[in-house]
Amino acid sequence: TSGYDFRRIQERWLPLWDQMKPFSTDTSDDTRPRKYVLDMFPYPSGDLHMGHAEAYALGDIIARYWRLQGFNVLHPIGWDSFGLPAEGAAIKRGIDPREWTYDNIAQQRSSMRRYATSFDWDRVIHTSDPEYYRWNQWLFLKLYEKGLAYRKASWVNWCPFDQTVLANEQVVDGRCERCDNVVVKKKLTQWYFKITDYADRLLDDLNQLEGRWPSKVIAMQRNWIGRSVGADVDFTIEGRDEPVTVFTTRPDTLFGATFMVVAPDSELAAELAAGSTPEVQVAFADYLAQVQKSTEIERQDAAREKTGIPLERYAINPVNGERIPVWTADYVLADYGHGAVMAVPAHDQRDLDFARTFGLPVKVVVDVTAPITGAIPVVTPEMLENPDAVRDLASIDPSVTGEALAGDGRMINSGPLDGLSKQHAIRRVIELLEEAGTGRAAKTYRLRDWLISRQRYWGTPIPILHTDDGREIPVDESELPVALPPSEGLDLQPKGTSPLGAASDWVNVTLPDGTVARRDPDTMDTFVDSSWYFLRFLSPNDEDQAFDTAMAEKWAPVDQYVGGVTHAILHLLYARFITKVLFDLGYVNFTEPFSALLNQGMVLMDGSAMSKSRGNLVRLSDQLDEFGVDAVRLTMAFAGPPEDDIDWADVSPAGSAKFLARAWRVANDVTSEPGVAFGSGDVALRRATHHLLADVPGLVESFKFNVLVARLMEHVNVMRKAIDSGVGGADPAVREAAEVLAILLSLFSPYTAEDMWATLGHEPTVALQTLPKADPRLLVEESVTAIVQVDGKVRDRLEVSPQIAPDELEALARASDAVQRAVGAREVVNVIVRAPRVVNIATRR
Ligand code: ANZ
């Protein structure tokens, strides 16, 4: 045989696998346990890069592992192929977005095959195919029927560069996630999905995922949903019929409210100003103009100097009838809570900063120096009268120190709440408010409804018709898909309205009853496409339904999801939301889409992210040409724990290639026949093989792929030594070791493993073998040394079985000549046995 040559091996096996289709899953096979292993599907932005190579190598290890364990594994792939980059490329080159998209898909697909990813190539989906997106439209209609899809005019995030609205999630630090331009606010009528109806469930169900999703991702989801618990309190406004409601997390401090603040960009502020003096109206207009120039980030910066103006309107505190002034200031946000706050400067830092800037009163209502002990505070009259309770308050007076007193303590200056702790005061004041009808327990969320309409061409058309008299008519399900018209003749240039509006033949529709209507020209956010795609893989060619409910019951949720942490919020939140909606509609019988999640790290170069502009881009195709697919894949697995970043400057694909050559050669050195009984083989080598087998499940199932690779390296060394030092290549134990090596190596380096398997005289494919079980008899150590002490001195050493029972060990120890000599005539008063290692005998002296 010639030496190890990865090119020859790749050329030998790839065409054969293509023919065999070893990874096409029979989803109706009920004879084996099932495993659904899913990689996040890629966006077809160009050829595969190093990041893809890492992610798909990791997902592949997991899928291949479960196959070796006898599972029926579903491991599909598709393309998330709608979206802006295709449109950008189309504009730049004057081509149809389809051309760019499907060319890139073809290229990625062929790279994935070469990369030996064990995908089921018979289940490929593209979200930009009408056969797929018609079901987005179906999903939209289902949400619409349920009142979960609706249109409203509101201030939205607008990217002036991409000329499109952005979901809150797509605004990062006030900038467009995609192009990094500063996002501005624009008032537009847009479509929303009512994800806020699901806020509690999205939050509470995270508990089920604890320990199975990275805790960081769970925390990010929790924070994004941002549930605050407190109360709504109604303040009467002089000269206004309706009260103004504020949300507070600290209703216990209600007696300390000394003014009210409303968001300047809220309708309420405009109305209150309009009802005030002409001077206030002018000042308000000026202030609002100033505020609208600042970004959301600036407004949320607590350290920023407080600005605001009094509206010369007054609110009445419902618990004590106190009259407090209403101000407007931009630290209060229009779209959180009710866009208005009761300001309690003594206990809230922002309110205090504001009060100190404008000379507003500060009233302490929580004595933070008073001790809170026990669950239920016992308030004695002495405590209330004790001047000591407020003794230290003067020195921590917030109006002097500038430090708000945020901590717990006992209520003071608060009428019926006096003496209570914070928690009890919160409960009590809510009771009082509810009795009086002036407030109630309430929750507020950071989460906003999901803005799903986009003013772009390359997406799923929204299946709604608009009539001249303003009615919305959902397209009948039987009319789906509402197919995208050809892009030819349309100006795709971003301009703030959808290019589809100009496709007059497409837009104008006459209904059977003669009604003239226009199609909604907007397309859906591509996160709609990816919110349910995992279900489509179960029946990818189904023409009658989005997915097969019976198949979903069997196969879903996804057992193991693998992908980047960049999707920790958006994609996962939306998929979780849509899954819950589908559950409520009776289409699925589970409420969480992804039972376990693995986030791979990034592939870096010299400590930073790879990019063309930095000039540190490592091209995957170059690496594959130089070192071969198997060496690159093995390097990805060996680099470290999968969650950690890989610095390509620190790893050695050349070293991986060398190891693979060594592994391949030991298989070539096996001279026994396939099928030989292993029982008569060299015991030491057999033990090593079975120890390895015993450790595999623990290592793979806890994603310690790097440790397993290290063990395989060690295993090859042990085999090499055995072959070269007397055991020889004809020993059955060497064949056993080599076969196990080939099977395990197929997780990481499928070509080399397949070639070894053939060399060992077997038919392809090694990927569908069953991983042998470790023989427990080969796992026991032969003997261990037990030491026997008499009165603290070692008197004998005994070679015993590691499984020896304590009483048996004690008997052996007592029978020892050396021990008997040491004990002599004395009485044994105590024997402590720690099998199999120690026996301690104590005598009476
Ligand atoms: C009175 C109070 C007293 C408050 C106190 C806090 C401490 P989280 O936890 O983020 O939900 N708030 C309410 N609506 C607001 C808005 N639209 N813009 C800015 N701030 C707003 O914060 C809830 C608290 O933030 C609420 O509780 C309110 O101030 C303020 F010692 O009410 B608090």
Boltz pocket constraint, residues with backbone or C-beta under 6 A from the ligand:
constraints:
  - pocket:
      binder: B
      contacts: [[A, 226], [A, 228], [A, 247], [A, 248], [A, 249], [A, 250], [A, 253], [A, 263], [A, 331], [A, 332], [A, 333], [A, 334], [A, 335], [A, 336], [A, 337], [A, 338], [A, 339], [A, 340], [A, 341], [A, 342], [A, 343], [A, 344], [A, 347], [A, 348], [A, 405], [A, 444]]
      max_distance: 6.0
